[in-house]
Amino acid sequence: MYEEAKTQEEKEKIHREESKERERIIKDFRQGRFEKYLKKRGIISYCAKRHMWGVEIAKRVSEKHGVEVKFEIDSESGFFTTFNSTGMDDEQLINDIMKRVDAIAEARGMFLSEEMIREFLKSKGIWVRKARRR
């Protein structure tokens, strides 16, 4: 569409509309509204599926490790965890940090596992491409 625009005004209008669409999609993702993006093919569907998987991983890892892990999309995206270290001695602080490091490392490993995301999406009744054979 941008290439077909004849005037600068048309190009600016297209740019504004694309920006609004991007903001709406990010807002939907942050609020867990993925349904309308899952049926489409292409990058938006891929991102919706990956985001759903990230949220699920955060939930699973939080329960397993007993720490709160979040999956967020923002200027920085990925898995995050925070805690209040007030009143902790050095040993408690180190133990708490290591527990969180282990949780985040596990979450990242799960996020990159194509087999795990396939199983998750199939369990939700979401179409996935067949695995590539090497």
Secondary structure, DSSP 8 states (H G I E B T S, - for coil): -TTT--SHHHHHHHHHHHHHHHHHHHHHHHTT--HHHHSS-SHHHHHHHHHHHHHHHHHHHHHHHTS--EEE-SSS-EEE-----TT--HHHHHHHHHHHHHHHHHHHHHHH-HHHHHHHHHHTT---------
